[in-house]
Amino acid sequence: MPISPIDTVGDQRTVSHGDASAIEEPAIFQAIRQMKLVTEEELQALVERSGGRGLIRQLLLEGFLTDVQAVRLRAQVHGWRFVDLQNTPVDLTLLTLIPHQFLDGQRIVPYLLKDGMLRVACEQPGMHRVHRLLGKKVNAHVEAALSTEGAILNALSQGEKDLQHVSSAILQRHTALAHAKKNDSTIIELVDMLLLHALRRNASDIHIESRESEAVVRERVDGILRRHLTFSTDVHALVVARIKVLAKLAIDEHGAPQDGKLLFTSPEGQRVDVRVSTTPTTHGEKVVLRLLVSQSNAIPLESLGLRGESLAIVEAEYRRAWGMILVTGPTGSGKTTSQYALMRRMNREEVNIATIEDPVEYDLPGINQVQVNEKAGINFATGLRSILRQDPNIILVGEIRDLDTAAISINAAMTGHLVLSTLHTNDAATAVPRLFDMKVEPFLISSTVNLIIGQRLIRRICIRCRESIDLKDLPNADAVRHVLGSRLKSRTSVPLYHGKGCELCHQTGYMGREGIFEVLKVDETIRDMIMRQQNASLIKEAAIKAGMTTMLDDGLDKVLEGITTIDEVMRVMRS
């Protein structure tokens, strides 16, 4: 974030760009020391690895800070105001008073007008000329505060019109131009709008499917698919053709599945890799677009939902020099995010980290990432063999799918490498029989696997519209009490929470996701059970006896803490 002049909160002094740059690094050093975020030795190493690019940037890259924490820290150091715009109500009427193009270009959000004071959130609160223009527009004094780029863009997107409404206007122009037989770029505009809307809603996927009498567009946000747009089947064919052109697919092939990718750049300059998959159906081709937003800011392990003893075990195991850590769960359970969070923690100048992935979802600075490319003869097994000739310390294998990949991974773990990989299983204990099914010898599993992490993703209750309700007032109170069991400790009054729905969460009551985890440490008891090829149920029982918190227990703990709802935990555990 560029440093700009800004009035301080306390004495209204103006800090110039040069002054801010001069005071920032020493002050940040002191703040980091006070927070005890890293040891003194780690702090000095971070400075060396930053190469003069700034301590905050390096802390972000390596997963010690989130973007919110980084902006809050910078505001604290300079005595600037900070606003967590993601969890602050925005008066949408203010966004209609000022041209959206102006707000978008300046990255500024007016969110509250009260008692002659207009409060605005921005990336550069020192833009005095812009503030004067805004103040003149609404006849108020302007008070600026720092906020994150993502929160600002999300707030601005709330002021945009409904997707169906905007698309209708585009398609009306399309119809008029078609009748007039004029050049028509409206389909290009429509596809760009679909991608931009999904990006600003933090959607992971867009589904475009043709049905009997119409085409439907659905977005997957926080794991849930919702319909956002419909249009005619004629328009659907044009939309599919446009996407195929962008993804360099055969536009005249309609009877066979195709896979490709495209690069989308938002008006703000955000670059998004989009994976494209088309498949023929009875009513035409279905297209699924997966948005892979490059995450330059690291996600700390704590922010994933790992905590307490489970977090301590994981942190101890990733410091080992050899062995294997497996992350398990179904598709879409956040396994890749967890792996990346681990790798960011491991990433140091003195180690060589290499990955083989399909696809490479996010770029990780300082890590050598290899993309699976079957046409070039690079699959998980061949890519892994090549990586082993590159003198790696730590290896990430995107997924163990077959005996060949499993055998090479285990051999790497036995010969002085730390290997991270994933398996598609329902829980941590089931990873062991899954490896048995791949014909991996029990003694190889027991001697290499150090840790197995099972996980799911649950939706978090929206902070803005969260409200409490007592357990006894629930219509299904007896059933909920039974599920929560001994956690209630004979209490008759227990506050639970839910989201009633608001503009910020799009009336869902949920916003964002985090993980629920179970961390199975492979100790001597578990190793012995693996050697005797015990089943998953017995292994899980032994792990629980040794202190493992199951995913269900972790989820129920988060229900009582007000992070999520019991309905959400049960929904995820049934999936």
Residue pairs with C-beta under 8 A, 6 or more apart in sequence:
1 71
1 74
1 123
1 124
1 149
2 123
2 124
3 17
3 20
3 21
3 24
4 17
4 20
4 124
4 125
4 126
4 127
5 14
5 15
5 16
5 17
5 20
5 126
5 128
6 14
6 15
6 78
6 80
6 124
6 125
6 126
6 144
7 13
7 14
7 126
7 144
8 14
8 15
8 78
8 79
8 80
9 79
9 80
9 81
10 79
15 23
15 78
15 79
15 126
20 78
23 77
23 78
24 74
24 77
24 78
25 54
25 55
27 77
27 78
28 55
28 56
28 73
28 74
28 77
29 43
29 55
31 73
31 76
31 77
32 38
32 43
32 55
32 59
33 40
33 43
37 59
37 64
37 65
38 46
38 64
45 348
45 349
46 55
46 58
46 59
46 62
46 64
47 55
47 58
48 349
49 58
49 62
49 348
49 349
50 57
50 58
56 65
56 70
56 73
56 74
59 65
59 70
60 66
60 67
60 70
60 296
60 297
60 298
61 296
61 297
61 298
61 344
61 365
61 366
62 298
62 344
62 345
62 347
63 298
63 299
63 300
63 301
63 341
63 344
63 345
64 298
64 300
65 73
65 298
65 300
66 297
66 298
66 299
66 300
66 303
67 148
67 149
67 150
67 297
68 84
68 86
68 148
68 151
70 297
71 82
71 146
71 147
71 148
72 82
72 84
74 80
74 146
75 81
75 82
75 145
75 146
76 82
80 125
80 145
80 146
81 125
81 143
81 144
81 145
81 146
82 145
82 146
82 147
83 111
83 119
83 121
83 145
83 146
83 147
84 147
84 151
85 109
85 111
85 121
85 147
85 148
85 151
85 152
85 154
85 155
86 148
86 150
86 151
86 154
86 504
87 463
87 464
87 504
88 111
88 121
88 464
89 111
89 112
89 464
89 504
90 109
90 111
90 155
90 158
90 503
90 504
91 110
91 111
91 112
91 113
92 158
92 159
92 503
94 110
94 111
94 112
94 113
94 118
94 138
95 103
95 109
95 110
95 156
95 158
95 159
96 159
97 110
97 137
97 138
98 110
98 134
98 137
100 156
100 159
100 160
103 109
103 110
103 156
103 159
104 156
104 267
104 268
106 122
106 127
106 130
107 122
107 123
107 124
107 149
107 152
107 153
107 268
108 120
108 121
108 122
108 127
108 130
108 134
108 152
109 120
109 121
109 122
109 147
109 152
109 155
109 156
110 118
110 119
110 120
110 134
110 138
111 119
111 120
111 121
111 155
112 118
112 119
113 119
113 138
113 140
116 139
116 140
116 141
117 140
117 141
117 142
117 143
118 134
118 135
118 138
118 140
118 141
118 142
118 143
119 143
119 145
120 131
120 134
120 142
120 143
120 144
120 145
121 144
121 145
121 146
121 147
121 151
121 152
121 155
122 144
122 145
122 146
122 147
122 152
123 146
123 147
123 149
123 152
125 144
125 145
125 146
126 144
127 144
131 142
131 144
132 142
134 142
135 141
135 142
153 200
153 268
154 200
154 202
157 197
157 200
157 201
158 503
158 504
160 166
160 200
163 193
163 197
163 228
163 229
164 228
164 229
164 230
166 193
167 190
167 193
167 229
167 231
170 186
170 189
170 190
170 193
171 186
171 190
171 231
171 235
173 186
174 184
174 186
174 187
174 190
174 235
177 183
177 184
177 186
178 184
187 235
187 238
187 239
187 242
188 242
190 235
190 239
191 239
191 242
191 243
191 246
192 264
194 206
194 208
194 217
194 229
194 239
195 206
195 264
195 272
195 274
195 289
195 291
196 266
196 267
197 219
197 228
198 206
198 219
198 289
198 291
199 264
199 266
199 270
199 272
199 291
199 293
201 219
201 221
201 506
202 221
202 222
203 219
203 220
203 221
203 291
204 220
204 221
204 223
204 290
204 291
204 332
205 219
205 220
205 225
205 288
205 289
205 290
205 291
206 217
206 218
206 219
206 220
206 287
206 288
206 289
206 291
207 216
207 217
207 218
207 219
207 220
207 225
207 286
207 287
207 288
208 215
208 216
208 217
208 236
208 239
208 240
208 243
208 286
208 287
208 288
208 289
209 215
209 216
209 218
209 281
209 283
209 286
209 287
210 233
210 236
210 281
210 283
210 284
210 285
210 286
211 283
212 283
213 233
214 230
214 231
214 232
214 233
215 230
215 231
215 232
215 233
215 235
215 236
215 239
215 284
216 227
216 229
216 230
217 227
217 228
217 229
217 230
217 231
218 225
218 226
218 227
218 228
219 225
219 226
219 228
221 506
222 459
222 508
222 510
222 511
222 512
222 513
223 332
223 457
223 459
223 513
224 459
224 508
231 239
233 283
233 284
236 284
237 284
239 287
240 278
240 284
240 285
240 287
241 251
243 249
243 262
243 276
243 278
243 287
243 289
244 250
244 251
244 258
244 260
244 276
244 278
245 251
246 262
246 276
247 260
247 261
247 262
247 274
247 276
248 260
248 262
249 258
249 260
249 276
249 278
250 258
254 280
254 284
254 285
255 280
256 280
257 277
257 278
257 279
257 280
258 276
258 277
258 278
259 275
259 276
259 277
259 278
260 275
260 276
261 273
261 274
261 275
261 276
261 359
262 274
262 276
263 271
263 272
263 273
263 274
264 271
264 272
264 274
264 291
265 271
265 272
266 272
270 293
271 294
272 291
272 292
272 293
272 294
273 291
273 292
273 294
274 289
274 290
274 291
274 292
275 289
275 290
275 292
275 359
276 287
276 288
276 289
277 287
277 288
277 290
278 285
278 286
278 287
279 285
279 286
280 286
292 359
292 361
292 362
294 362
294 363
295 340
295 362
296 363
296 365
298 341
298 344
299 337
299 340
299 341
299 344
300 341
301 311
301 314
301 315
301 341
301 342
301 345
302 311
303 514
304 334
304 337
304 338
304 341
304 514
304 515
304 517
305 514
305 515
305 516
305 517
305 554
305 558
306 314
306 515
306 517
306 519
308 549
309 547
309 549
310 517
310 518
310 519
310 549
310 554
313 451
313 519
313 521
314 342
314 451
314 453
314 519
315 345
317 323
317 325
317 450
317 451
317 521
318 325
318 342
318 345
318 346
318 418
320 418
320 450
321 393
321 416
321 418
322 413
322 414
322 415
322 416
322 417
322 418
323 413
323 418
323 419
323 448
323 449
323 450
323 451
324 409
324 410
324 413
324 418
324 419
324 420
324 421
324 448
324 449
324 450
324 451
325 342
325 418
325 419
325 420
325 421
325 450
325 451
325 452
325 453
326 400
326 420
326 421
326 422
326 423
326 431
326 449
326 451
326 452
326 453
327 335
327 338
327 339
327 420
327 421
327 422
327 423
327 453
327 455
328 335
328 422
328 423
328 424
328 425
328 426
328 427
328 428
328 430
328 431
328 452
328 453
328 454
328 455
329 335
329 422
329 424
329 425
329 426
329 454
329 455
329 456
330 424
330 426
330 456
330 575
331 424
332 457
333 455
333 456
333 457
333 515
334 455
334 456
334 457
334 513
334 515
335 422
335 455
336 361
336 398
336 422
338 453
338 455
338 515
339 396
339 420
339 422
340 361
340 362
340 364
342 420
343 353
343 355
343 364
343 367
343 394
343 396
343 420
344 364
346 353
346 394
346 418
347 353
347 364
347 366
347 367
349 366
351 393
351 394
352 368
352 390
352 391
352 392
352 393
352 394
353 366
353 367
353 368
353 392
353 393
353 394
353 395
353 396
354 367
354 368
354 369
354 370
354 387
354 390
354 392
354 394
354 395
354 396
355 364
355 367
355 368
355 369
355 370
355 387
355 395
355 396
355 397
355 398
356 370
356 372
356 378
356 380
356 383
356 384
356 387
356 395
356 396
356 397
356 398
357 369
357 370
357 371
357 372
357 396
357 398
358 371
358 372
358 380
358 398
358 399
359 371
359 372
360 369
360 370
360 371
363 369
368 387
368 390
370 378
370 383
370 386
370 387
371 378
372 378
372 379
372 380
372 383
372 398
378 386
380 397
380 398
380 399
380 400
380 401
380 402
380 405
381 402
381 404
381 405
381 408
384 395
384 397
384 405
384 408
384 409
384 412
385 408
387 395
388 395
388 408
388 412
388 417
392 417
393 417
393 418
394 417
394 418
394 419
394 420
395 409
395 412
395 417
395 418
395 419
395 420
396 419
396 420
396 421
397 405
397 409
397 419
397 420
397 421
398 421
398 422
399 405
399 421
399 422
399 423
399 424
400 406
400 409
400 421
400 422
400 423
400 435
400 438
402 438
403 438
403 439
403 440
406 435
406 438
406 440
407 440
409 419
409 421
410 419
410 440
410 444
410 445
410 448
412 419
413 419
413 448
413 449
414 444
414 447
414 448
419 448
423 431
423 434
423 435
424 434
425 431
425 434
425 454
426 454
427 454
427 518
427 536
427 540
427 550
427 551
428 452
428 453
428 454
428 518
428 519
428 520
428 540
428 543
428 548
429 452
429 454
429 520
429 536
429 537
429 539
429 540
429 543
430 536
431 449
431 452
431 454
432 445
432 449
432 452
432 530
432 536
432 539
433 535
433 536
435 445
436 442
436 445
436 533
442 530
442 531
442 532
442 533
443 531
445 530
446 522
446 527
446 528
446 530
446 531
447 527
449 522
449 530
450 521
450 522
451 519
451 520
451 521
451 522
452 519
452 520
452 522
453 517
453 518
453 519
453 520
454 517
454 518
454 519
454 520
454 551
455 515
455 516
455 517
455 518
455 551
456 515
456 516
456 551
456 555
456 572
456 573
456 575
457 513
457 514
457 515
457 516
457 572
458 513
458 514
458 515
458 516
458 555
458 558
458 563
458 564
458 568
458 569
458 572
459 508
459 510
459 511
459 512
459 513
459 564
459 568
460 510
460 511
460 512
460 513
460 514
460 563
460 564
461 497
461 498
461 499
461 509
461 510
461 511
461 562
461 563
461 564
461 565
462 499
462 501
462 502
462 504
462 505
462 508
462 509
462 510
462 511
463 511
464 502
464 504
464 505
464 511
465 499
465 500
465 501
465 502
465 504
465 505
465 509
466 497
466 498
466 499
466 562
467 497
467 498
467 499
467 500
468 495
468 496
468 497
468 562
469 495
469 496
469 497
469 498
470 493
470 494
470 495
470 496
471 477
471 480
471 481
471 484
471 488
471 493
471 494
471 495
471 496
472 492
472 493
472 494
474 480
474 496
480 496
480 566
481 488
483 556
483 566
483 570
484 494
484 556
484 559
484 560
484 566
487 556
487 557
487 560
488 494
494 560
495 562
496 559
496 560
496 562
496 565
496 566
497 562
497 565
498 509
498 565
499 505
499 508
499 509
499 510
499 511
500 509
501 507
501 508
501 509
504 511
505 511
510 564
510 568
514 558
514 563
516 551
516 552
516 554
516 555
516 558
516 569
516 572
517 549
517 551
517 554
518 543
518 548
518 549
518 550
518 551
518 554
519 548
519 549
520 526
520 539
520 540
520 543
520 548
521 543
521 546
521 548
522 530
523 546
525 542
525 546
526 539
526 542
526 543
526 546
529 538
529 539
529 542
530 539
540 548
540 550
544 550
549 557
551 573
552 569
552 573
555 564
555 569
555 572
555 573
556 566
556 569
558 564
558 569
559 565
559 566
559 569
